[in-house]
């Protein structure tokens, strides 16, 4: 899960998003939601951009965000946004 408070949407989408997206998908991430419309049902509204990714497990999620390719992209992203990123285990039956 990623909450992003974007300060420069045009530069963010042009410069950061392609690099980060490639790095995360190449490391096993599958986008479930990415920057679509957010609606607050109750409580504080979501940040300006929200992303939901699925990984095989927590370790793979952590590795993807720690990868050199993602970190390189993040140096660009940090110029245009503030991030809150966390992972959680899926329900298993």
Secondary structure, 3 states (H helix, E strand, C coil): CEEEEECCHHHHHHHHHHHHHHHHHHCCCEEEEECCCCCCCCCCCCCCEEEEEECCCHHHHHHHHHCHHHHHHHHHHHHHEEEEECCCCCCCC
